[in-house]
Amino acid sequence: MSQDAQVIVVGAGPAGSTAATYLARAGVDVLLLEKTTFPREKVCGDGLTPRGVKQLIDLGIDTSRDAGWVHSRGLRILTGELTLELDWPELTSYPPYGVARTRQDFDDLLARTAVKAGARLQERTTVTGAITDERTGRVVGVEAKTGEDKRPVSYRAPLVLACDGVSARLALSAGIEKNEKRPMGVAVRRYYRSPRHDDEFIEGHLELWDRSDPRRPKLLPGYGWAFPLGDGTVNVGLGMLSTSAAFRNTDYRALLRTWLDSTPAEWGYREENAVGRIGGAGLPMGFNRTPHYRAGLLLLGDAGGMVSPFNGEGISAAMESAQLAAEHVVQALARPEGPSRERALSGYPRALAELMGGYYRLGNLFAKAIGKPAVMRAATKYGLRVNALIPLVYKGLSGCYDASGGDGVDRLISLLAKATPSA
Ligand SMILES: Cc1cc2nc3c(=O)[nH]c(=O)nc-3n(C[C@H](O)[C@H](O)[C@H](O)COP(=O)(O)OP(=O)(O)OC[C@H]3O[C@@H](n4cnc5c(N)ncnc54)[C@H](O)[C@@H]3O)c2cc1C
Protein backbone atom coordinates (compact mmCIF):
# COMPACT_ATOMS: atom_id res chain seq x y z
CA MET A 1 0.00 0.00 0.00
CA SER A 2 1.31 3.46 -0.87
CA GLN A 3 2.33 5.62 2.07
CA ASP A 4 2.78 9.37 2.49
CA ALA A 5 5.22 9.15 5.39
CA GLN A 6 6.67 6.63 7.83
CA VAL A 7 4.93 8.44 10.68
CA ILE A 8 2.07 10.95 10.70
CA VAL A 9 2.01 13.31 13.69
CA VAL A 10 -1.31 15.09 14.22
CA GLY A 11 -0.97 18.45 16.00
CA ALA A 12 2.12 20.64 16.34
CA GLY A 13 1.85 21.62 20.01
CA PRO A 14 4.61 20.66 22.46
CA ALA A 15 3.84 16.93 22.14
CA GLY A 16 3.68 16.85 18.33
CA SER A 17 6.63 19.11 17.55
CA THR A 18 8.86 17.38 20.11
CA ALA A 19 8.02 13.91 18.79
CA ALA A 20 8.49 15.07 15.18
CA THR A 21 11.91 16.54 16.06
CA TYR A 22 13.21 13.35 17.68
CA LEU A 23 11.83 11.16 14.89
CA ALA A 24 13.24 13.33 12.09
CA ARG A 25 16.62 13.45 13.80
CA ALA A 26 16.61 9.66 13.82
CA GLY A 27 16.07 9.70 10.04
CA VAL A 28 12.34 8.91 10.08
CA ASP A 29 10.17 10.51 7.38
CA VAL A 30 7.61 12.49 9.42
CA LEU A 31 4.53 14.36 8.23
CA LEU A 32 3.43 16.86 10.90
CA LEU A 33 -0.16 18.04 10.35
CA GLU A 34 -1.38 21.17 12.12
CA LYS A 35 -4.75 22.85 11.81
CA THR A 36 -3.52 26.41 12.52
CA THR A 37 -0.65 28.46 11.10
CA PHE A 38 2.31 29.60 13.19
CA PRO A 39 2.78 31.82 15.07
CA ARG A 40 -0.57 31.39 16.80
CA GLU A 41 -1.95 31.87 20.28
CA LYS A 42 -2.65 28.96 22.65
CA VAL A 43 -4.46 29.55 25.92
CA CYS A 44 -1.99 28.55 28.66
CA GLY A 45 -0.23 29.83 31.78
CA ASP A 46 3.01 29.94 29.74
CA GLY A 47 5.03 28.58 32.67
CA LEU A 48 7.43 25.65 32.91
CA THR A 49 8.84 24.13 36.07
CA PRO A 50 12.41 22.77 35.95
CA ARG A 51 10.90 19.47 34.81
CA GLY A 52 9.76 21.16 31.61
CA VAL A 53 13.07 23.00 31.21
CA LYS A 54 14.87 19.66 31.16
CA GLN A 55 12.80 18.69 28.14
CA LEU A 56 13.88 21.85 26.30
CA ILE A 57 17.52 21.18 27.15
CA ASP A 58 17.18 17.57 25.92
CA LEU A 59 15.90 18.94 22.60
CA GLY A 60 19.02 21.10 22.31
CA ILE A 61 17.14 24.38 22.77
CA ASP A 62 19.06 27.27 24.29
CA THR A 63 17.13 28.13 27.48
CA SER A 64 19.27 31.11 28.48
CA ARG A 65 17.87 34.55 29.20
CA ASP A 66 19.77 35.82 26.14
CA ALA A 67 17.70 33.45 24.03
CA GLY A 68 14.50 35.14 25.21
CA TRP A 69 13.49 33.00 28.19
CA VAL A 70 12.30 34.48 31.46
CA HIS A 71 13.83 32.51 34.32
CA SER A 72 12.17 31.83 37.67
CA ARG A 73 14.19 30.93 40.76
CA GLY A 74 11.27 29.30 42.52
CA LEU A 75 7.67 29.33 43.60
CA ARG A 76 5.92 31.75 45.91
CA ILE A 77 2.95 30.08 47.58
CA LEU A 78 0.24 32.40 48.89
CA THR A 79 -2.74 31.63 51.09
CA GLY A 80 -4.96 34.17 52.82
CA GLU A 81 -2.60 34.30 55.78
CA LEU A 82 0.73 32.98 54.64
CA THR A 83 3.38 33.63 51.99
CA LEU A 84 6.18 31.15 51.38
CA GLU A 85 9.07 31.67 48.95
CA LEU A 86 10.77 28.46 47.90
CA ASP A 87 13.70 28.17 45.50
CA TRP A 88 13.47 25.34 42.98
CA PRO A 89 15.11 22.31 44.55
CA GLU A 90 18.68 21.25 43.76
CA LEU A 91 18.29 17.92 41.97
CA THR A 92 20.20 15.49 39.80
CA SER A 93 17.42 15.24 37.23
CA TYR A 94 16.32 18.84 36.67
CA PRO A 95 17.98 22.28 36.43
CA PRO A 96 17.47 24.76 39.28
CA TYR A 97 15.35 27.20 37.26
CA GLY A 98 11.96 27.36 35.60
CA VAL A 99 11.11 29.36 32.47
CA ALA A 100 8.20 31.26 30.98
CA ARG A 101 7.47 32.28 27.41
CA THR A 102 4.19 32.97 25.65
CA ARG A 103 2.84 29.96 23.81
CA GLN A 104 2.68 32.18 20.74
CA ASP A 105 6.51 32.12 20.74
CA PHE A 106 7.05 28.79 22.43
CA ASP A 107 5.02 26.64 20.03
CA ASP A 108 6.43 28.48 17.02
CA LEU A 109 9.96 27.78 18.26
CA LEU A 110 9.23 24.07 18.78
CA ALA A 111 7.56 23.73 15.36
CA ARG A 112 10.56 25.42 13.71
CA THR A 113 12.86 23.05 15.58
CA ALA A 114 10.94 20.11 14.11
CA VAL A 115 11.16 21.54 10.58
CA LYS A 116 14.88 22.19 11.01
CA ALA A 117 15.31 18.56 12.01
CA GLY A 118 13.63 17.50 8.76
CA ALA A 119 9.95 17.00 9.66
CA ARG A 120 7.50 18.06 6.93
CA LEU A 121 5.13 20.51 8.63
CA GLN A 122 1.83 21.04 6.87
CA GLU A 123 -0.18 23.86 8.42
CA ARG A 124 -3.85 24.70 7.84
CA THR A 125 -4.64 20.98 7.83
CA THR A 126 -7.39 19.79 10.16
CA VAL A 127 -7.47 16.07 10.76
CA THR A 128 -11.06 14.84 10.91
CA GLY A 129 -10.50 11.21 11.80
CA ALA A 130 -8.43 8.06 11.59
CA ILE A 131 -8.40 5.74 8.58
CA THR A 132 -8.74 2.20 9.87
CA ASP A 133 -7.95 -0.92 7.89
CA GLU A 134 -11.21 -2.87 7.91
CA ARG A 135 -9.44 -6.21 7.81
CA THR A 136 -6.92 -5.68 10.61
CA GLY A 137 -8.54 -2.85 12.61
CA ARG A 138 -5.26 -0.94 12.48
CA VAL A 139 -5.01 2.81 12.08
CA VAL A 140 -3.24 3.28 8.73
CA GLY A 141 -3.64 7.00 8.16
CA VAL A 142 -5.85 10.03 8.63
CA GLU A 143 -8.59 11.94 6.81
CA ALA A 144 -8.13 15.72 6.79
CA LYS A 145 -9.23 19.00 5.30
CA THR A 146 -6.46 21.21 4.03
CA GLY A 147 -5.86 24.71 2.75
CA GLU A 148 -8.07 27.78 2.56
CA ASP A 149 -10.70 25.85 0.65
CA LYS A 150 -10.71 22.94 3.19
CA ARG A 151 -10.04 20.41 0.47
CA PRO A 152 -10.60 16.82 1.69
CA VAL A 153 -7.39 14.77 1.65
CA SER A 154 -6.14 11.53 3.15
CA TYR A 155 -2.65 10.56 4.24
CA ARG A 156 -1.31 7.10 4.96
CA ALA A 157 1.47 5.87 7.25
CA PRO A 158 2.12 2.69 9.23
CA LEU A 159 2.09 4.68 12.49
CA VAL A 160 0.08 7.71 13.60
CA LEU A 161 0.72 9.89 16.67
CA ALA A 162 -2.29 11.67 18.19
CA CYS A 163 -0.94 14.99 19.54
CA ASP A 164 -4.09 17.02 18.92
CA GLY A 165 -4.60 18.19 22.48
CA VAL A 166 -7.61 18.13 24.77
CA SER A 167 -10.17 17.69 21.95
CA ALA A 168 -8.56 14.29 21.22
CA ARG A 169 -10.55 14.10 18.00
CA LEU A 170 -8.26 11.48 16.48
CA ALA A 171 -8.35 9.14 19.48
CA LEU A 172 -12.14 9.51 19.67
CA SER A 173 -12.49 8.64 15.99
CA ALA A 174 -10.58 5.42 16.77
CA GLY A 175 -12.98 4.68 19.65
CA ILE A 176 -10.68 5.64 22.55
CA GLU A 177 -12.95 7.40 25.05
CA LYS A 178 -12.04 9.33 28.17
CA ASN A 179 -12.39 7.85 31.63
CA GLU A 180 -14.95 10.03 33.44
CA LYS A 181 -13.68 8.85 36.84
CA ARG A 182 -10.37 10.67 36.36
CA PRO A 183 -10.20 14.35 37.33
CA MET A 184 -10.53 17.12 34.74
CA GLY A 185 -9.65 20.75 35.19
CA VAL A 186 -10.84 23.98 33.67
CA ALA A 187 -8.60 27.05 33.62
CA VAL A 188 -8.82 30.64 32.39
CA ARG A 189 -6.10 33.22 31.98
CA ARG A 190 -5.45 36.80 30.90
CA TYR A 191 -2.40 39.01 30.41
CA TYR A 192 -2.00 42.16 32.53
CA ARG A 193 0.55 44.96 32.32
CA SER A 194 2.10 44.89 35.77
CA PRO A 195 5.19 46.07 37.70
CA ARG A 196 5.48 42.43 38.80
CA HIS A 197 6.42 41.35 35.26
CA ASP A 198 10.05 40.78 36.26
CA ASP A 199 9.42 39.06 39.61
CA GLU A 200 11.92 36.22 40.14
CA PHE A 201 9.26 33.91 41.52
CA ILE A 202 6.24 32.42 39.86
CA GLU A 203 3.20 32.49 42.11
CA GLY A 204 0.67 29.89 43.18
CA HIS A 205 -2.38 31.24 45.01
CA LEU A 206 -3.85 28.38 47.03
CA GLU A 207 -6.73 30.57 48.21
CA LEU A 208 -8.69 33.08 46.17
CA TRP A 209 -10.45 35.76 48.20
CA ASP A 210 -13.27 38.09 47.28
CA ARG A 211 -12.81 41.18 49.48
CA SER A 212 -15.40 43.37 47.74
CA ASP A 213 -17.16 43.55 51.11
CA PRO A 214 -14.20 44.11 53.49
CA ARG A 215 -16.29 43.12 56.50
CA ARG A 216 -17.13 39.77 54.98
CA PRO A 217 -14.25 38.38 52.89
CA LYS A 218 -15.41 35.35 50.95
CA LEU A 219 -13.29 32.35 49.98
CA LEU A 220 -13.80 31.59 46.29
CA PRO A 221 -13.41 28.15 44.75
CA GLY A 222 -10.28 27.34 42.71
CA TYR A 223 -6.55 28.11 42.68
CA GLY A 224 -4.70 30.92 40.95
CA TRP A 225 -1.31 31.64 39.40
CA ALA A 226 0.75 34.59 38.23
CA PHE A 227 3.61 33.88 35.82
CA PRO A 228 5.78 36.93 35.01
CA LEU A 229 6.73 37.24 31.35
CA GLY A 230 9.44 39.90 31.65
CA ASP A 231 7.95 41.95 28.78
CA GLY A 232 5.86 44.26 30.97
CA THR A 233 3.09 41.68 31.39
CA VAL A 234 2.12 38.87 33.73
CA ASN A 235 0.02 35.83 32.79
CA VAL A 236 -2.59 35.58 35.56
CA GLY A 237 -5.18 32.84 35.75
CA LEU A 238 -7.11 30.38 37.81
CA GLY A 239 -8.26 26.83 37.56
CA MET A 240 -10.63 24.42 39.19
CA LEU A 241 -10.83 20.65 39.47
CA SER A 242 -13.82 18.54 38.49
CA THR A 243 -13.69 17.11 42.03
CA SER A 244 -14.84 20.50 43.33
CA ALA A 245 -18.58 21.03 43.87
CA ALA A 246 -18.45 24.38 42.02
CA PHE A 247 -16.86 22.86 38.89
CA ARG A 248 -19.89 22.74 36.62
CA ASN A 249 -21.82 25.84 37.61
CA THR A 250 -19.12 28.52 37.67
CA ASP A 251 -18.69 31.53 35.41
CA TYR A 252 -14.89 31.27 35.25
CA ARG A 253 -14.36 34.61 33.57
CA ALA A 254 -16.43 36.40 36.23
CA LEU A 255 -14.57 34.46 38.95
CA LEU A 256 -11.21 35.67 37.58
CA ARG A 257 -12.39 39.30 37.62
CA THR A 258 -13.81 39.02 41.15
CA TRP A 259 -10.58 37.53 42.49
CA LEU A 260 -8.29 40.00 40.72
CA ASP A 261 -10.33 43.01 41.80
CA SER A 262 -9.50 41.95 45.38
CA THR A 263 -5.73 41.73 44.83
CA PRO A 264 -3.62 44.80 45.78
CA ALA A 265 -4.16 47.63 43.27
CA GLU A 266 -0.39 48.14 42.86
CA TRP A 267 -0.07 44.67 41.31
CA GLY A 268 -1.99 46.08 38.36
CA TYR A 269 -4.38 43.19 37.74
CA ARG A 270 -7.22 45.50 36.75
CA GLU A 271 -9.37 45.92 33.66
CA GLU A 272 -7.48 49.03 32.47
CA ASN A 273 -4.18 47.06 32.39
CA ALA A 274 -5.58 43.97 30.70
CA VAL A 275 -4.07 42.92 27.38
CA GLY A 276 -6.38 40.84 25.19
CA ARG A 277 -9.34 38.82 26.30
CA ILE A 278 -9.79 36.11 28.90
CA GLY A 279 -9.17 32.70 27.35
CA GLY A 280 -10.02 29.33 28.83
CA ALA A 281 -9.78 25.60 28.12
CA GLY A 282 -10.03 22.15 29.70
CA LEU A 283 -7.18 20.24 31.34
CA PRO A 284 -7.33 16.47 30.82
CA MET A 285 -5.60 14.92 33.84
CA GLY A 286 -4.18 11.80 35.41
CA PHE A 287 -4.16 9.58 32.26
CA ASN A 288 -7.87 10.12 31.60
CA ARG A 289 -7.61 8.63 28.10
CA THR A 290 -6.09 5.19 27.62
CA PRO A 291 -4.77 2.94 26.14
CA HIS A 292 -1.88 5.11 25.08
CA TYR A 293 -1.11 2.66 22.28
CA ARG A 294 -3.50 0.60 20.23
CA ALA A 295 -3.24 -0.82 16.72
CA GLY A 296 -1.00 1.75 15.05
CA LEU A 297 -2.14 4.79 17.08
CA LEU A 298 -0.11 6.37 19.90
CA LEU A 299 -1.59 8.99 22.24
CA LEU A 300 0.68 11.77 23.51
CA GLY A 301 0.28 14.79 25.79
CA ASP A 302 -3.22 16.16 26.37
CA ALA A 303 -4.67 13.70 23.84
CA GLY A 304 -3.66 11.00 26.34
CA GLY A 305 -4.86 12.98 29.39
CA MET A 306 -1.36 13.71 30.69
CA VAL A 307 -1.83 16.97 32.61
CA SER A 308 -0.59 16.66 36.19
CA PRO A 309 -3.48 16.40 38.69
CA PHE A 310 -1.13 18.00 41.24
CA ASN A 311 -0.54 21.33 39.52
CA GLY A 312 -2.18 21.54 36.08
CA GLU A 313 1.15 21.46 34.29
CA GLY A 314 0.93 19.67 30.95
CA ILE A 315 3.78 20.86 28.74
CA SER A 316 6.49 18.82 30.43
CA ALA A 317 4.40 15.62 30.31
CA ALA A 318 3.53 16.28 26.65
CA MET A 319 7.25 16.55 25.85
CA GLU A 320 8.20 13.58 28.03
CA SER A 321 5.60 11.43 26.29
CA ALA A 322 6.97 12.63 22.94
CA GLN A 323 10.49 11.60 23.88
CA LEU A 324 9.30 8.13 24.89
CA ALA A 325 7.01 7.73 21.88
CA ALA A 326 9.80 8.67 19.46
CA GLU A 327 12.20 6.24 21.11
CA HIS A 328 9.74 3.34 20.77
CA VAL A 329 8.61 4.26 17.26
CA VAL A 330 12.21 4.39 16.00
CA GLN A 331 12.83 0.91 17.42
CA ALA A 332 9.52 -0.37 16.02
CA LEU A 333 10.20 0.89 12.49
CA ALA A 334 13.51 -0.96 12.46
CA ARG A 335 11.61 -4.25 12.87
CA PRO A 336 9.44 -6.11 10.35
CA GLU A 337 5.72 -5.39 10.51
CA GLY A 338 3.92 -7.86 12.74
CA PRO A 339 4.40 -9.21 16.27
CA SER A 340 7.97 -8.02 16.68
CA ARG A 341 7.08 -4.42 15.79
CA GLU A 342 4.03 -4.57 18.06
CA ARG A 343 6.22 -5.75 20.92
CA ALA A 344 8.42 -2.68 20.51
CA LEU A 345 5.35 -0.41 20.46
CA SER A 346 3.81 -2.02 23.52
CA GLY A 347 6.83 -0.66 25.39
CA TYR A 348 5.51 2.90 24.99
CA PRO A 349 2.51 2.74 27.36
CA ARG A 350 4.63 0.70 29.77
CA ALA A 351 7.39 3.30 29.78
CA LEU A 352 4.80 6.07 30.31
CA ALA A 353 3.24 4.19 33.21
CA GLU A 354 6.69 3.67 34.69
CA LEU A 355 7.55 7.37 34.38
CA MET A 356 4.30 8.99 35.54
CA GLY A 357 1.64 6.33 36.20
CA GLY A 358 2.15 5.99 39.95
CA TYR A 359 2.70 9.72 40.44
CA TYR A 360 -0.56 10.43 38.61
CA ARG A 361 -2.47 7.79 40.58
CA LEU A 362 -1.30 9.59 43.70
CA GLY A 363 -2.27 12.89 42.04
CA ASN A 364 -5.76 11.62 41.28
CA LEU A 365 -6.23 10.85 44.99
CA PHE A 366 -4.86 14.28 45.85
CA ALA A 367 -7.30 15.93 43.42
CA LYS A 368 -10.17 14.05 45.00
CA ALA A 369 -9.12 15.11 48.51
CA ILE A 370 -8.61 18.82 47.79
CA GLY A 371 -11.96 18.98 45.97
CA LYS A 372 -13.39 19.10 49.50
CA PRO A 373 -13.00 22.68 50.76
CA ALA A 374 -12.54 21.55 54.39
CA VAL A 375 -9.54 19.35 53.46
CA MET A 376 -8.00 22.11 51.36
CA ARG A 377 -8.53 24.69 54.10
CA ALA A 378 -6.91 22.43 56.72
CA ALA A 379 -3.99 21.74 54.38
CA THR A 380 -3.31 25.43 53.73
CA LYS A 381 -4.00 26.54 57.31
CA TYR A 382 -1.98 23.90 59.16
CA GLY A 383 0.02 21.82 56.66
CA LEU A 384 2.07 24.70 55.29
CA ARG A 385 3.07 25.73 58.83
CA VAL A 386 4.85 22.45 59.49
CA ASN A 387 8.37 23.08 58.22
CA ALA A 388 9.16 19.39 57.87
CA LEU A 389 6.23 18.94 55.48
CA ILE A 390 7.08 21.79 53.14
CA PRO A 391 9.72 20.04 50.96
CA LEU A 392 7.35 17.09 50.57
CA VAL A 393 4.45 19.31 49.53
CA TYR A 394 6.66 21.43 47.27
CA LYS A 395 8.45 18.62 45.46
CA GLY A 396 5.30 16.53 45.30
CA LEU A 397 3.16 19.29 43.84
CA SER A 398 5.74 20.51 41.33
CA GLY A 399 6.80 17.03 40.17
CA CYS A 400 10.40 18.15 40.70
CA TYR A 401 12.03 15.27 42.55
CA ASP A 402 14.65 12.65 41.69
CA ALA A 403 12.74 9.48 40.89
CA SER A 404 15.83 7.39 41.53
CA GLY A 405 18.31 8.30 44.23
CA GLY A 406 17.70 11.75 45.65
CA ASP A 407 17.11 12.58 49.28
CA GLY A 408 14.63 11.14 51.78
CA VAL A 409 11.79 13.33 50.50
CA ASP A 410 12.41 12.21 46.89
CA ARG A 411 12.45 8.58 47.98
CA LEU A 412 9.23 9.03 49.97
CA ILE A 413 7.42 10.53 46.93
CA SER A 414 8.62 7.65 44.72
CA LEU A 415 7.54 5.15 47.35
CA LEU A 416 4.08 6.69 47.74
CA ALA A 417 3.69 6.82 43.95
CA LYS A 418 4.60 3.13 43.65
CA ALA A 419 2.33 2.14 46.52
CA THR A 420 -0.77 3.98 45.26
CA PRO A 421 -3.16 1.43 43.77
CA SER A 422 -5.03 2.12 40.53
CA ALA A 423 -8.52 3.54 41.05
C1 LIG B 1 -5.61 28.12 30.98
C2 LIG B 1 -4.55 27.07 30.91
C3 LIG B 1 -3.33 27.29 31.53
C4 LIG B 1 -2.33 26.31 31.45
N1 LIG B 1 -1.11 26.60 32.02
C5 LIG B 1 -0.10 25.73 31.88
C6 LIG B 1 1.21 26.09 32.32
O1 LIG B 1 1.45 27.20 32.78
N2 LIG B 1 2.20 25.17 32.19
C7 LIG B 1 1.98 23.94 31.63
O2 LIG B 1 2.91 23.13 31.56
N3 LIG B 1 0.76 23.60 31.18
C8 LIG B 1 -0.28 24.46 31.25
N4 LIG B 1 -1.50 24.14 30.74
C9 LIG B 1 -1.66 22.84 30.05
C10 LIG B 1 -0.99 22.88 28.68
O3 LIG B 1 -1.48 23.98 27.94
C11 LIG B 1 -1.23 21.58 27.91
O4 LIG B 1 -1.08 20.49 28.76
C12 LIG B 1 -0.24 21.45 26.72
O5 LIG B 1 -0.44 22.47 25.79
C13 LIG B 1 -0.39 20.08 26.05
O6 LIG B 1 0.39 20.01 24.89
P1 LIG B 1 -0.09 19.11 23.65
O7 LIG B 1 0.97 19.23 22.62
O8 LIG B 1 -0.48 17.77 24.14
O9 LIG B 1 -1.46 19.79 23.15
P2 LIG B 1 -1.71 21.29 22.59
O10 LIG B 1 -0.73 22.25 23.14
O11 LIG B 1 -3.15 21.55 22.79
O12 LIG B 1 -1.42 21.15 21.05
C14 LIG B 1 -2.31 20.50 20.18
C15 LIG B 1 -2.02 20.97 18.76
O13 LIG B 1 -2.82 20.22 17.85
C16 LIG B 1 -3.50 21.08 16.97
N5 LIG B 1 -4.75 20.41 16.60
C17 LIG B 1 -5.84 20.20 17.39
N6 LIG B 1 -6.76 19.50 16.73
C18 LIG B 1 -6.23 19.25 15.50
C19 LIG B 1 -6.72 18.55 14.37
N7 LIG B 1 -7.93 18.00 14.37
N8 LIG B 1 -5.95 18.48 13.27
C20 LIG B 1 -4.72 19.05 13.25
N9 LIG B 1 -4.21 19.73 14.30
C21 LIG B 1 -4.95 19.81 15.42
C22 LIG B 1 -3.70 22.36 17.76
O14 LIG B 1 -3.88 23.48 16.91
C23 LIG B 1 -2.39 22.44 18.54
O15 LIG B 1 -1.37 23.07 17.81
C24 LIG B 1 -2.54 25.08 30.79
C25 LIG B 1 -3.78 24.86 30.16
C26 LIG B 1 -4.78 25.83 30.22
C27 LIG B 1 -6.08 25.58 29.52
The ligand as an SDF file (V2000), in Angstrom:
LIG
                    3D

 53 58  0  0  0  0  0  0  0  0999 V2000
   -5.6080   28.1230   30.9760 C   0  0  0  0  0  0  0  0  0  0  0  0
   -4.5480   27.0650   30.9060 C   0  0  0  0  0  0  0  0  0  0  0  0
   -3.3310   27.2860   31.5280 C   0  0  0  0  0  0  0  0  0  0  0  0
   -2.3300   26.3100   31.4550 C   0  0  0  0  0  0  0  0  0  0  0  0
   -1.1130   26.5970   32.0190 N   0  0  0  0  0  0  0  0  0  0  0  0
   -0.0960   25.7340   31.8790 C   0  0  0  0  0  0  0  0  0  0  0  0
    1.2100   26.0880   32.3190 C   0  0  0  0  0  0  0  0  0  0  0  0
    1.4530   27.1990   32.7840 O   0  0  0  0  0  0  0  0  0  0  0  0
    2.2020   25.1650   32.1900 N   0  0  0  0  0  0  0  0  0  0  0  0
    1.9810   23.9410   31.6300 C   0  0  0  0  0  0  0  0  0  0  0  0
    2.9130   23.1350   31.5630 O   0  0  0  0  0  0  0  0  0  0  0  0
    0.7610   23.5950   31.1830 N   0  0  0  0  0  0  0  0  0  0  0  0
   -0.2810   24.4630   31.2550 C   0  0  0  0  0  0  0  0  0  0  0  0
   -1.5040   24.1400   30.7360 N   0  0  0  0  0  0  0  0  0  0  0  0
   -1.6570   22.8430   30.0530 C   0  0  0  0  0  0  0  0  0  0  0  0
   -0.9860   22.8770   28.6750 C   0  0  0  0  0  0  0  0  0  0  0  0
   -1.4840   23.9800   27.9390 O   0  0  0  0  0  0  0  0  0  0  0  0
   -1.2270   21.5790   27.9050 C   0  0  0  0  0  0  0  0  0  0  0  0
   -1.0770   20.4880   28.7620 O   0  0  0  0  0  0  0  0  0  0  0  0
   -0.2360   21.4520   26.7240 C   0  0  0  0  0  0  0  0  0  0  0  0
   -0.4390   22.4750   25.7950 O   0  0  0  0  0  0  0  0  0  0  0  0
   -0.3870   20.0760   26.0520 C   0  0  0  0  0  0  0  0  0  0  0  0
    0.3950   20.0090   24.8880 O   0  0  0  0  0  0  0  0  0  0  0  0
   -0.0900   19.1070   23.6540 P   0  0  0  0  0  0  0  0  0  0  0  0
    0.9700   19.2340   22.6200 O   0  0  0  0  0  0  0  0  0  0  0  0
   -0.4840   17.7680   24.1380 O   0  0  0  0  0  0  0  0  0  0  0  0
   -1.4580   19.7890   23.1520 O   0  0  0  0  0  0  0  0  0  0  0  0
   -1.7110   21.2900   22.5910 P   0  0  0  0  0  0  0  0  0  0  0  0
   -0.7340   22.2500   23.1410 O   0  0  0  0  0  0  0  0  0  0  0  0
   -3.1490   21.5470   22.7950 O   0  0  0  0  0  0  0  0  0  0  0  0
   -1.4150   21.1490   21.0500 O   0  0  0  0  0  0  0  0  0  0  0  0
   -2.3130   20.4970   20.1840 C   0  0  0  0  0  0  0  0  0  0  0  0
   -2.0210   20.9700   18.7570 C   0  0  0  0  0  0  0  0  0  0  0  0
   -2.8250   20.2210   17.8500 O   0  0  0  0  0  0  0  0  0  0  0  0
   -3.4990   21.0810   16.9690 C   0  0  0  0  0  0  0  0  0  0  0  0
   -4.7470   20.4100   16.5980 N   0  0  0  0  0  0  0  0  0  0  0  0
   -5.8360   20.1980   17.3860 C   0  0  0  0  0  0  0  0  0  0  0  0
   -6.7640   19.5010   16.7250 N   0  0  0  0  0  0  0  0  0  0  0  0
   -6.2330   19.2490   15.5040 C   0  0  0  0  0  0  0  0  0  0  0  0
   -6.7210   18.5550   14.3690 C   0  0  0  0  0  0  0  0  0  0  0  0
   -7.9290   17.9970   14.3750 N   0  0  0  0  0  0  0  0  0  0  0  0
   -5.9490   18.4760   13.2730 N   0  0  0  0  0  0  0  0  0  0  0  0
   -4.7170   19.0540   13.2540 C   0  0  0  0  0  0  0  0  0  0  0  0
   -4.2100   19.7280   14.3000 N   0  0  0  0  0  0  0  0  0  0  0  0
   -4.9530   19.8140   15.4170 C   0  0  0  0  0  0  0  0  0  0  0  0
   -3.6970   22.3640   17.7570 C   0  0  0  0  0  0  0  0  0  0  0  0
   -3.8790   23.4790   16.9110 O   0  0  0  0  0  0  0  0  0  0  0  0
   -2.3850   22.4360   18.5360 C   0  0  0  0  0  0  0  0  0  0  0  0
   -1.3700   23.0690   17.8100 O   0  0  0  0  0  0  0  0  0  0  0  0
   -2.5440   25.0780   30.7860 C   0  0  0  0  0  0  0  0  0  0  0  0
   -3.7780   24.8620   30.1570 C   0  0  0  0  0  0  0  0  0  0  0  0
   -4.7770   25.8350   30.2190 C   0  0  0  0  0  0  0  0  0  0  0  0
   -6.0830   25.5820   29.5240 C   0  0  0  0  0  0  0  0  0  0  0  0
  1  2  1  0
  2  3  1  0
  2 52  2  0
  3  4  2  0
  4  5  1  0
  4 50  1  0
  5  6  2  0
  6  7  1  0
  6 13  1  0
  7  8  2  0
  7  9  1  0
  9 10  1  0
 10 11  2  0
 10 12  1  0
 12 13  2  0
 13 14  1  0
 14 15  1  0
 14 50  1  0
 15 16  1  0
 16 17  1  0
 16 18  1  0
 18 19  1  0
 18 20  1  0
 20 21  1  0
 20 22  1  0
 22 23  1  0
 23 24  1  0
 24 25  2  0
 24 26  1  0
 24 27  1  0
 27 28  1  0
 28 29  2  0
 28 30  1  0
 28 31  1  0
 31 32  1  0
 32 33  1  0
 33 34  1  0
 33 48  1  0
 34 35  1  0
 35 36  1  0
 35 46  1  0
 36 37  1  0
 36 45  1  0
 37 38  2  0
 38 39  1  0
 39 40  1  0
 39 45  2  0
 40 41  1  0
 40 42  2  0
 42 43  1  0
 43 44  2  0
 44 45  1  0
 46 47  1  0
 46 48  1  0
 48 49  1  0
 50 51  2  0
 51 52  1  0
 52 53  1  0
M  END
$$$$
